[in-house]
Each structure stands twice: as C-alpha cells, then as structure tokens.
Amino acid sequence: MYGKDIIRKKRDGNELSKDEISFLIQGYVKDEIPDYQIAAFLMSIYLQGLTTKETVFLTEELITSGKVIDLSSIPGKKIDKHSTGGVGDKVSLVLAPLVASLGVNVPMISGRSLGHTGGTLDKLESIHGFQTNLSVDKFIKNIREVGVCIIGQTEEITPADKKLYSLRDATSTVESIPLIASSIMSKKIASGLDSLVLDVKTGNGAFLKDFNQSISLAKQMIEIGKGMQKDVVALITDMNQPLGKMVGNATEVVECIETLKGEGPNDLVELTVTIGTHMLKLAKICDNLDTGKEMLHKALKNGKAYETFIKMVIQQGGDEGYLSEMKNKAISKNAREVLAANDGYVNTIDTYKMGTAARILGAGRDKINDKIDHSVGYEVLAKLGDRIGHKQPLVKIFYNDENRYNQAESLIKDAYKISSEPSHIPPLIYEVLDDKYYGKTSSGPLKFSSSSLVSILG
C-alpha cells in the first residue's frame, strides 16, 4: 500500500477503505508518512468531501491513536456537551454541575479561547487555584466522587487529531465539515462518554454563520455518533448577540455563580436548561422534557446545583472562599460605559466584532500561547430589541490598558446598529436534531467551503 495511491484515489472522488485511512493516519503518527503527503490528503478531503462511512473510519483512527478513557467502573450514564463556540457562551460552567447534581456523570474535556470566542478552561482558571491539567486517574476519581470534572485535552488523548489540526491550520483545510466533525467527535468519544449533546451555533458571532452550514455539521456529527453506537442530540442555537450579559473570564464566572444560585439572565438559563433536559433524558433520569426542565429549575433554585459546583471547584484545587469575593476582587476596577449615539431600538449587534473587542481587551487570544487577562471583559447592557435613549449605556467595559480600551470601545460602537422601529429578534433555539429527525444516514460525500470559518475547538 502506498500513500500516493490513496491520495490519488480520494483526489479523484472515490471512497477509501478503513485500511487505507488507517494506513495514512497511523503512518503519520509514527512519522513514517511525511507532512507533504498528509497535506495533499487533507486538501483532497477539503475538495472532495468524505462519505459518512469514511468519516466514521477517520474518527475511529483519531480515537485509537491515543488512550480511550475507561469510565465503565462508574455506574450510570456518562454524558457530555460540546459547543462550537460563541461570545459569552458560558453554558458549560453552569450546565455541567447542574446536571451532575441530578445524577448525570459529566466527563468534560474542554478547550481554550482562540480568535473571537471564549474558552471554558480560561474562565475556570480565573478561580484561584483551579486546576484544569489533571491526570486521567484524577479525572476519573473526580467524576466518581462529584459526578463532574472539566479538564483540557491531555497528551494521551487523540494525538493524531492534535497533529492533524496543526497541519490543517497551515494548509487552509480547517474549513471542512468532515474534518471538523471527526476532530470534535474523536476527542469527545475518547473521554469515555456514552452520549453527547451538541450546541451548534449559527449567526454573525458563530464560526458557522450560515444556518445550512450549521445543520450540515450537526448532521455529520450525529451520523458519526450513530456509526459508533453513541446517542447524539444537536441543538442549532443563535449567536447573533452575546449569550447572557457578561463577556470575559472572571466576569463570566461571576455570572455563572449567580445563575447557579437561581439568579441568571433568561437566555442563559433557557439554553442551559434546554440542553440539560436532553442530557437527563439520554441518561433516563426523566421520561420527558417537561419533567426534566422542572427538575433542573428546582436544582437551580434550591442550591443543589451550586453545591455541586463548589464540590467540583474544591476537587480541582480551587479556592471555595474566593468564589464569594470574585465580583469585587477578580474583575478590573477600571470601568467605563459605551453610550448610544442616538435613541431607538437595538436592531443589530455584530457579535463577531463584540468577540474581537473582548480579545483586544485581553480576555482572549490570537495564538494558543498568548497570555489571558482574566480580569477584563464587559457587561452587555442593551440586547436585541431593547428600547434605548440617546447616551444610554450599551456596554460597560472592564479594562486594564487605555489603548486596548479605545480599540475595544470603537469596535463595540460599530457593532451596535440602532433603528427607529423594532426589528425581528431571532429565536434562541432554532432546531433540535437527532438521528430520527432527518431520516436515514446519507451515503454521499459532504463538502464544505467557507473563507470566513477559521477553527472550531472544544
């Protein structure tokens, strides 16, 4: 078997066998196949797509390139959630302890911020002492004792995916639905889960701005799950404005603490509870979604969810006492408000620009090794459809650098469009998909091309 023959076969639009895909991936991990051949292979996938069967084979190879965490010793279902990323998307910090408080085991391997979106790990690390770099043994121990643990990707899990991702970035082949889907699903399945709920964002602040692209990615990941005997449910949700009110790291943790105490913003609560109900149903903890919603709202109101969050923080080395001080101590004291230039209704919020503003302040990063300033960010004071007056505050910015503030302020001012008449407000949740939603698994190749998509990490 020769690498160039396999590449030619895919280049010409033919379906590859499991052995052919395995030959290339295993050879690449072992440094037996050079970068330039894998680069050509990735480009052939970008141009020709992969069939569902091929995508499942690729996902399997990424998984078996490293260690698969065995959680079989822990009773009950193991269910995770993944989001394709958005501005102010802090759902995981609330959702994981919330559903864990009701008996769902949540093994969550998450990511860091990159580009215009925030990362779960960066947010958690704004809590003094919180550790996200844990061993697999500690990961399993925490799930057994608390029901939840959130860590970053270890060197042992899907090393082939990590190596491929670097090459995809360098060869402009990131924007491929089969490659995106196999990357996401390989990491999630390797974490030992039984089922998965996906939050696929769409809108001007999402990586996938077009609704049909979001549907395509969701379907592909559902098909991978089906091919690997994993139940997968996907929600297509809106990212045409920041989620909740707070954007940043410590700012978002503060909002999550308030939400876990039953005092969160409506959109954050609604999305978290909706995703949570599907996790409860997959875990067979509730018979229907209405019952699940009642259980989750009750856990937020009676303190059960927050108690589990505290246990998770303690188990991962965080300072419990610091949680009550974060609002006053962890957020920058330098704050200014961005004021509306005219009165009217908030018609549009360019959420990509809003995310970029957070990154410029220091809350995000361009490169994976950039340093994060956990204390900066902003509070969204005006959302879509809100009636505002002239010089009424739109956003309150927390900053530590004057020049960065000026750049962020300019972006935020430009992001808001105000009109004289109220406009349509998009729904928070557009669709819920599973393998029954759209019929039989498709056998044809899925292709995707977009110059605007840059990356989708956990």
VOTI-185186 format. One record per residue (C-alpha): x, y, z; residue number from 1. Coordinates in Angstrom, 2 decimals, always signed. Layout:
BEGIN
PT        px        py        pz    nr
PT         X         Y         Z   NUM
...
//
This chain:
BEGIN
PT        px        py        pz    nr
PT     +0.00     +0.00     +0.00     1
PT     +1.35     +3.43     -0.98     2
PT     +0.33     +6.82     +0.35     3
PT     +0.33     +8.48     -3.08     4
PT     -2.13     +5.87     -4.43     5
PT     -4.55     +6.52     -1.56     6
PT     -4.27    +10.29     -2.07     7
PT     -4.93     +9.90     -5.79     8
PT     -7.98     +7.75     -5.07     9
PT     -9.51    +10.40     -2.81    10
PT     -8.43    +13.22     -5.11    11
PT    -10.47    +11.58     -7.86    12
PT    -13.56    +11.38     -5.63    13
PT    -13.50     +7.67     -4.75    14
PT    -14.36     +6.18     -1.37    15
PT    -11.47     +5.00     +0.80    16
PT    -11.47     +1.80     +2.85    17
PT    -10.84     +1.62     +6.57    18
PT     -7.41     +0.07     +5.91    19
PT     -6.42     +2.89     +3.56    20
PT     -7.39     +5.60     +6.06    21
PT     -5.68     +3.67     +8.85    22
PT     -2.50     +3.37     +6.76    23
PT     -2.26     +7.13     +6.34    24
PT     -3.18     +8.18     +9.89    25
PT     -1.09     +5.57    +11.68    26
PT     +1.82     +6.22     +9.37    27
PT     +1.61     +9.95    +10.04    28
PT     +1.54     +9.49    +13.82    29
PT     +4.60     +7.21    +13.59    30
PT     +6.41     +9.74    +11.33    31
PT     +6.50     +7.18     +8.53    32
PT     +4.45     +9.37     +6.17    33
PT     +5.67    +12.94     +5.56    34
PT     +3.72    +16.14     +6.17    35
PT     +3.53    +16.96     +2.46    36
PT     +1.61    +13.77     +1.68    37
PT     -0.84    +14.29     +4.54    38
PT     -1.25    +17.91     +3.44    39
PT     -2.26    +16.62     -0.01    40
PT     -4.62    +14.11     +1.62    41
PT     -6.28    +16.86     +3.67    42
PT     -6.73    +19.05     +0.60    43
PT     -8.30    +16.13     -1.28    44
PT    -10.79    +15.76     +1.59    45
PT    -11.44    +19.51     +1.57    46
PT    -12.24    +19.41     -2.15    47
PT    -13.97    +16.02     -2.46    48
PT    -15.51    +15.57     +0.99    49
PT    -15.89    +12.25     +2.82    50
PT    -18.74     +9.80     +2.87    51
PT    -20.28     +9.04     +6.26    52
PT    -18.52     +5.68     +6.29    53
PT    -15.16     +7.32     +5.62    54
PT    -15.75     +9.96     +8.31    55
PT    -16.53     +7.26    +10.87    56
PT    -13.35     +5.40     +9.87    57
PT    -11.31     +8.60    +10.24    58
PT    -12.86     +9.32    +13.64    59
PT    -12.03     +5.79    +14.81    60
PT     -8.41     +6.22    +13.75    61
PT     -8.11     +9.53    +15.62    62
PT     -9.57     +7.91    +18.75    63
PT     -7.37     +4.81    +18.68    64
PT     -4.21     +6.87    +18.07    65
PT     -4.19     +7.51    +21.82    66
PT     -5.77     +6.46    +25.08    67
PT     -9.51     +5.97    +25.44    68
PT    -10.63     +6.75    +28.98    69
PT    -12.48     +3.86    +30.58    70
PT    -15.32     +5.07    +32.80    71
PT    -17.11     +1.72    +32.97    72
PT    -16.33     +1.39    +36.68    73
PT    -18.57     +4.41    +37.35    74
PT    -22.26     +3.45    +37.50    75
PT    -24.77     +5.38    +35.40    76
PT    -24.64     +7.09    +32.05    77
PT    -21.71     +9.34    +31.12    78
PT    -22.93    +12.28    +29.06    79
PT    -21.09    +15.35    +27.80    80
PT    -21.98    +18.54    +25.96    81
PT    -20.00    +20.35    +23.27    82
PT    -20.43    +23.83    +21.85    83
PT    -18.90    +25.10    +18.62    84
PT    -18.22    +28.35    +20.46    85
PT    -19.65    +31.81    +20.80    86
PT    -19.34    +35.15    +22.57    87
PT    -20.42    +34.93    +26.21    88
PT    -21.04    +31.19    +25.81    89
PT    -20.57    +30.09    +29.41    90
PT    -23.17    +27.30    +29.37    91
PT    -20.73    +24.51    +30.31    92
PT    -19.84    +26.15    +33.63    93
PT    -23.48    +26.10    +34.70    94
PT    -24.67    +23.01    +32.86    95
PT    -22.04    +20.50    +33.99    96
PT    -22.58    +20.88    +37.78    97
PT    -26.33    +21.38    +37.26    98
PT    -26.96    +18.05    +35.54    99
PT    -24.36    +16.32    +37.74   100
PT    -26.39    +17.40    +40.79   101
PT    -29.25    +15.30    +39.39   102
PT    -27.20    +12.14    +38.83   103
PT    -25.66    +12.54    +35.37   104
PT    -21.93    +11.81    +35.15   105
PT    -20.29    +14.57    +33.09   106
PT    -16.77    +13.83    +31.79   107
PT    -15.92    +17.12    +30.08   108
PT    -12.75    +17.69    +28.09   109
PT    -12.87    +21.32    +27.02   110
PT    -10.87    +23.97    +25.22   111
PT     -9.34    +27.42    +25.49   112
PT    -10.26    +30.66    +23.81   113
PT     -8.97    +31.30    +20.33   114
PT     -9.95    +34.07    +17.94   115
PT    -13.17    +35.82    +18.94   116
PT    -14.67    +33.17    +21.24   117
PT    -14.02    +32.39    +24.89   118
PT    -12.75    +29.12    +26.31   119
PT    -14.18    +27.19    +29.26   120
PT    -10.74    +26.39    +30.69   121
PT     -9.65    +30.06    +30.73   122
PT    -12.83    +31.03    +32.55   123
PT    -12.39    +28.36    +35.21   124
PT     -8.75    +29.31    +35.71   125
PT     -9.87    +32.78    +36.82   126
PT    -10.82    +30.99    +40.08   127
PT     -7.79    +30.96    +42.38   128
PT     -6.11    +27.57    +42.39   129
PT     -8.45    +25.87    +39.90   130
PT     -6.57    +23.15    +38.01   131
PT     -7.57    +22.01    +34.52   132
PT     -4.44    +19.97    +33.81   133
PT     -5.30    +16.78    +35.68   134
PT     -4.20    +13.19    +35.16   135
PT     -6.64    +10.68    +33.72   136
PT     -6.76     +8.91    +37.11   137
PT     -7.70    +12.16    +38.88   138
PT    -10.27    +12.87    +36.15   139
PT    -11.94     +9.50    +36.78   140
PT    -11.75     +9.93    +40.57   141
PT    -13.46    +13.32    +40.43   142
PT    -16.27    +12.02    +38.24   143
PT    -16.81     +9.12    +40.61   144
PT    -16.91    +11.37    +43.69   145
PT    -18.58    +14.54    +42.37   146
PT    -20.19    +13.47    +39.11   147
PT    -18.33    +16.06    +37.07   148
PT    -14.81    +17.09    +36.08   149
PT    -13.71    +19.63    +33.46   150
PT    -10.18    +19.36    +32.09   151
PT     -8.18    +20.19    +28.98   152
PT     -7.06    +17.74    +26.31   153
PT     -4.17    +15.61    +27.58   154
PT     -1.21    +14.36    +25.54   155
PT     -2.64    +10.84    +25.82   156
PT     -5.96    +11.61    +24.11   157
PT     -6.25    +11.70    +20.27   158
PT     -2.63    +12.69    +19.50   159
PT     -3.35    +12.15    +15.79   160
PT     -6.04    +14.83    +15.92   161
PT     -3.68    +17.30    +17.55   162
PT     -1.04    +16.64    +14.89   163
PT     -3.56    +16.83    +12.03   164
PT     -5.09    +20.03    +13.35   165
PT     -1.78    +21.89    +13.21   166
PT     -1.35    +20.80     +9.59   167
PT     -4.94    +21.72     +8.71   168
PT     -4.33    +25.23    +10.02   169
PT     -1.14    +25.55     +7.96   170
PT     -2.71    +24.20     +4.76   171
PT     -6.03    +26.14     +4.84   172
PT     -8.07    +22.95     +5.19   173
PT     -9.72    +23.77     +8.52   174
PT    -12.97    +24.60     +6.73   175
PT    -14.11    +21.04     +6.05   176
PT    -17.18    +19.62     +7.78   177
PT    -15.91    +16.00     +7.83   178
PT    -12.58    +17.12     +9.30   179
PT    -14.26    +19.40    +11.86   180
PT    -16.77    +16.71    +12.83   181
PT    -14.19    +13.93    +13.19   182
PT    -11.93    +16.19    +15.27   183
PT    -14.71    +17.14    +17.70   184
PT    -16.21    +13.67    +17.96   185
PT    -12.89    +11.87    +18.39   186
PT    -11.98    +13.93    +21.46   187
PT    -15.43    +13.55    +22.96   188
PT    -15.71     +9.79    +22.43   189
PT    -12.16     +9.25    +23.73   190
PT    -13.23    +10.87    +27.01   191
PT    -15.39     +7.83    +27.79   192
PT    -18.88     +9.22    +27.23   193
PT    -21.99     +7.22    +26.36   194
PT    -23.99    +10.07    +24.81   195
PT    -23.42    +13.64    +23.70   196
PT    -25.49    +16.81    +23.33   197
PT    -24.15    +19.32    +20.79   198
PT    -24.72    +23.06    +20.76   199
PT    -24.03    +24.16    +17.20   200
PT    -24.05    +27.94    +16.95   201
PT    -25.24    +29.91    +13.94   202
PT    -25.31    +33.64    +13.23   203
PT    -22.95    +36.58    +12.89   204
PT    -20.93    +35.67    +16.00   205
PT    -20.57    +31.97    +15.20   206
PT    -17.85    +30.24    +13.23   207
PT    -20.64    +28.84    +11.07   208
PT    -22.60    +31.95    +10.18   209
PT    -24.95    +30.26     +7.74   210
PT    -27.83    +28.18     +9.14   211
PT    -27.49    +25.44     +6.49   212
PT    -23.79    +25.03     +7.28   213
PT    -24.64    +24.59    +10.95   214
PT    -27.26    +21.96    +10.07   215
PT    -24.72    +20.11     +7.91   216
PT    -22.15    +19.99    +10.70   217
PT    -24.74    +18.85    +13.25   218
PT    -25.95    +16.07    +10.95   219
PT    -22.43    +14.88    +10.27   220
PT    -21.63    +14.60    +14.00   221
PT    -24.91    +12.79    +14.65   222
PT    -24.03    +10.35    +11.87   223
PT    -20.59     +9.74    +13.39   224
PT    -22.22     +9.06    +16.76   225
PT    -24.66     +6.65    +15.15   226
PT    -21.81     +4.87    +13.39   227
PT    -20.03     +4.44    +16.73   228
PT    -23.10     +3.45    +18.75   229
PT    -23.33     +6.74    +20.62   230
PT    -26.57     +8.68    +21.04   231
PT    -26.11    +12.27    +19.87   232
PT    -28.59    +15.14    +20.00   233
PT    -27.77    +18.51    +18.42   234
PT    -29.32    +21.92    +19.04   235
PT    -28.88    +24.68    +16.48   236
PT    -28.75    +27.86    +18.58   237
PT    -28.44    +31.57    +17.95   238
PT    -25.24    +33.59    +18.10   239
PT    -26.44    +36.94    +16.72   240
PT    -25.74    +38.56    +20.09   241
PT    -23.65    +37.64    +23.15   242
PT    -25.18    +35.00    +25.40   243
PT    -26.13    +36.35    +28.82   244
PT    -24.75    +39.68    +29.91   245
PT    -21.12    +39.11    +30.86   246
PT    -18.24    +38.51    +28.45   247
PT    -14.70    +37.73    +29.56   248
PT    -13.34    +35.24    +32.07   249
PT    -13.83    +36.25    +35.72   250
PT    -16.85    +38.29    +34.55   251
PT    -18.47    +35.16    +33.12   252
PT    -17.68    +33.05    +36.19   253
PT    -19.43    +35.65    +38.33   254
PT    -22.50    +35.42    +36.09   255
PT    -22.37    +31.61    +36.28   256
PT    -22.29    +31.71    +40.08   257
PT    -25.36    +33.96    +40.06   258
PT    -27.08    +31.59    +37.60   259
PT    -26.27    +28.54    +39.74   260
PT    -27.95    +30.38    +42.61   261
PT    -31.10    +30.84    +40.54   262
PT    -30.46    +34.45    +39.51   263
PT    -29.15    +34.16    +35.96   264
PT    -30.20    +36.03    +32.80   265
PT    -33.14    +34.49    +30.97   266
PT    -31.36    +33.46    +27.77   267
PT    -28.51    +31.74    +29.60   268
PT    -30.94    +29.89    +31.87   269
PT    -33.20    +28.87    +28.98   270
PT    -30.38    +27.48    +26.85   271
PT    -28.71    +25.71    +29.77   272
PT    -31.94    +24.10    +30.94   273
PT    -32.91    +23.05    +27.40   274
PT    -29.57    +21.33    +26.81   275
PT    -29.77    +19.85    +30.30   276
PT    -33.18    +18.30    +29.68   277
PT    -31.81    +16.37    +26.72   278
PT    -28.90    +15.16    +28.88   279
PT    -31.33    +14.00    +31.58   280
PT    -33.47    +12.22    +29.00   281
PT    -30.46    +10.48    +27.45   282
PT    -29.45     +9.39    +30.95   283
PT    -33.02     +8.09    +31.54   284
PT    -33.32    +10.29    +34.63   285
PT    -36.54    +11.80    +33.26   286
PT    -39.21    +10.40    +30.96   287
PT    -39.94    +13.62    +29.09   288
PT    -38.52    +17.08    +28.53   289
PT    -41.11    +18.92    +30.62   290
PT    -40.26    +16.85    +33.69   291
PT    -36.56    +17.39    +33.04   292
PT    -36.99    +21.16    +32.89   293
PT    -38.84    +21.14    +36.22   294
PT    -36.04    +19.12    +37.83   295
PT    -33.35    +21.45    +36.52   296
PT    -35.12    +24.68    +37.54   297
PT    -35.63    +23.21    +41.00   298
PT    -31.92    +22.35    +41.32   299
PT    -31.04    +25.95    +40.43   300
PT    -33.50    +27.36    +42.97   301
PT    -32.78    +25.06    +45.93   302
PT    -28.98    +25.38    +45.82   303
PT    -28.27    +21.80    +44.76   304
PT    -26.56    +22.87    +41.54   305
PT    -24.35    +25.42    +43.29   306
PT    -23.35    +22.87    +45.93   307
PT    -22.12    +20.57    +43.18   308
PT    -20.23    +23.44    +41.56   309
PT    -18.45    +24.13    +44.85   310
PT    -17.53    +20.44    +45.18   311
PT    -16.12    +20.49    +41.64   312
PT    -14.08    +23.62    +42.39   313
PT    -12.64    +22.11    +45.59   314
PT    -11.83    +18.78    +43.90   315
PT     -9.91    +20.63    +41.19   316
PT     -7.87    +22.70    +43.64   317
PT     -9.94    +25.90    +43.55   318
PT    -10.39    +28.26    +46.49   319
PT    -14.00    +27.99    +47.70   320
PT    -13.75    +31.21    +49.69   321
PT    -12.64    +33.13    +46.61   322
PT    -15.94    +32.44    +44.83   323
PT    -17.86    +34.87    +47.04   324
PT    -15.18    +37.54    +46.50   325
PT    -14.86    +37.32    +42.72   326
PT    -17.37    +40.05    +41.93   327
PT    -15.36    +42.57    +43.94   328
PT    -11.82    +41.25    +43.58   329
PT    -11.47    +39.38    +40.30   330
PT    -12.89    +41.98    +37.90   331
PT    -10.91    +45.09    +36.97   332
PT    -11.88    +48.27    +38.84   333
PT    -11.26    +50.30    +35.69   334
PT    -14.68    +50.57    +34.08   335
PT    -16.38    +52.84    +31.56   336
PT    -19.66    +52.75    +29.72   337
PT    -20.12    +52.88    +25.95   338
PT    -23.07    +55.18    +25.24   339
PT    -25.64    +55.08    +22.45   340
PT    -25.19    +57.77    +19.79   341
PT    -28.94    +58.06    +19.24   342
PT    -32.22    +56.73    +20.57   343
PT    -34.27    +53.88    +19.13   344
PT    -34.26    +50.09    +19.16   345
PT    -31.23    +47.80    +19.10   346
PT    -31.58    +46.35    +15.61   347
PT    -28.29    +44.51    +15.08   348
PT    -25.29    +43.51    +17.18   349
PT    -22.25    +42.39    +15.18   350
PT    -21.25    +39.66    +17.58   351
PT    -18.01    +38.87    +15.79   352
PT    -16.87    +42.43    +16.49   353
PT    -18.04    +42.07    +20.10   354
PT    -15.91    +38.96    +20.48   355
PT    -12.96    +40.68    +18.85   356
PT    -13.35    +43.55    +21.32   357
PT    -13.07    +41.09    +24.22   358
PT     -9.94    +39.60    +22.70   359
PT     -8.37    +43.05    +22.23   360
PT     -9.05    +43.87    +25.88   361
PT     -7.01    +40.77    +26.78   362
PT     -9.84    +38.33    +27.54   363
PT     -8.97    +36.13    +24.55   364
PT     -6.03    +35.19    +22.38   365
PT     -4.88    +35.17    +18.76   366
PT     -2.38    +32.36    +19.32   367
PT     -2.78    +29.45    +21.70   368
PT     +0.21    +30.58    +23.84   369
PT     -0.99    +34.20    +24.28   370
PT     -1.48    +35.24    +27.89   371
PT     -5.01    +35.89    +29.16   372
PT     -6.02    +38.79    +31.41   373
PT     -8.79    +37.18    +33.48   374
PT     -9.96    +40.48    +34.99   375
PT    -11.06    +42.27    +31.80   376
PT    -14.23    +41.97    +29.75   377
PT    -17.56    +43.73    +29.61   378
PT    -21.21    +43.67    +30.60   379
PT    -23.83    +43.86    +27.85   380
PT    -26.46    +46.38    +28.99   381
PT    -28.54    +46.54    +25.77   382
PT    -29.59    +43.47    +23.77   383
PT    -31.52    +42.96    +20.55   384
PT    -34.94    +44.61    +20.59   385
PT    -34.23    +46.79    +23.61   386
PT    -35.51    +50.38    +23.51   387
PT    -32.71    +52.79    +24.40   388
PT    -32.33    +56.53    +24.70   389
PT    -29.64    +58.91    +23.47   390
PT    -26.43    +58.44    +25.54   391
PT    -27.94    +55.49    +27.39   392
PT    -25.23    +52.87    +28.15   393
PT    -24.93    +49.96    +25.74   394
PT    -21.99    +48.17    +27.32   395
PT    -19.87    +48.55    +30.45   396
PT    -16.20    +47.76    +29.74   397
PT    -13.74    +46.49    +32.37   398
PT    -10.18    +47.17    +31.24   399
PT     -6.55    +47.49    +32.35   400
PT     -4.97    +49.20    +29.34   401
PT     -6.10    +52.54    +27.92   402
PT     -5.08    +51.79    +24.35   403
PT     -6.82    +48.43    +24.40   404
PT     -9.92    +50.12    +25.83   405
PT    -10.00    +52.65    +23.00   406
PT     -9.80    +49.92    +20.35   407
PT    -12.49    +47.82    +22.06   408
PT    -14.79    +50.82    +22.52   409
PT    -14.54    +51.66    +18.82   410
PT    -15.42    +48.08    +17.83   411
PT    -18.37    +47.91    +20.21   412
PT    -19.77    +51.24    +18.99   413
PT    -19.51    +49.97    +15.44   414
PT    -21.11    +46.62    +16.39   415
PT    -24.39    +48.23    +17.52   416
PT    -26.94    +49.34    +14.95   417
PT    -29.94    +51.29    +16.28   418
PT    -33.13    +51.85    +14.28   419
PT    -36.29    +53.84    +14.77   420
PT    -38.53    +50.75    +14.58   421
PT    -38.25    +47.44    +16.45   422
PT    -36.88    +44.57    +14.35   423
PT    -37.26    +40.80    +14.39   424
PT    -35.50    +39.09    +17.30   425
PT    -34.11    +35.68    +16.30   426
PT    -35.10    +32.65    +18.36   427
PT    -32.58    +31.36    +20.88   428
PT    -33.01    +27.77    +19.69   429
PT    -33.79    +27.09    +16.02   430
PT    -33.84    +23.31    +15.79   431
PT    -33.23    +20.13    +17.77   432
PT    -31.85    +17.23    +15.72   433
PT    -31.19    +13.56    +16.35   434
PT    -30.84    +10.54    +14.08   435
PT    -34.62    +10.34    +13.73   436
PT    -35.02    +14.00    +12.73   437
PT    -33.76    +13.87     +9.18   438
PT    -34.23    +10.21     +8.25   439
PT    -31.66     +7.69     +7.11   440
PT    -27.96     +8.30     +7.23   441
PT    -26.77     +9.74     +3.94   442
PT    -24.21     +7.79     +1.94   443
PT    -22.92    +10.60     -0.26   444
PT    -19.95    +12.86     +0.48   445
PT    -20.37    +16.05     +2.48   446
PT    -18.40    +19.05     +1.24   447
PT    -17.95    +22.47     +2.72   448
PT    -16.13    +25.63     +1.80   449
PT    -16.09    +28.97     +3.56   450
PT    -13.41    +31.64     +3.68   451
PT    -14.75    +33.01     +6.96   452
PT    -14.51    +29.88     +9.12   453
PT    -11.21    +29.68    +10.98   454
PT    -11.38    +26.98    +13.69   455
PT    -13.64    +25.09    +16.00   456
PT    -12.04    +23.85    +19.20   457
PT    -13.89    +22.43    +22.27   458
//
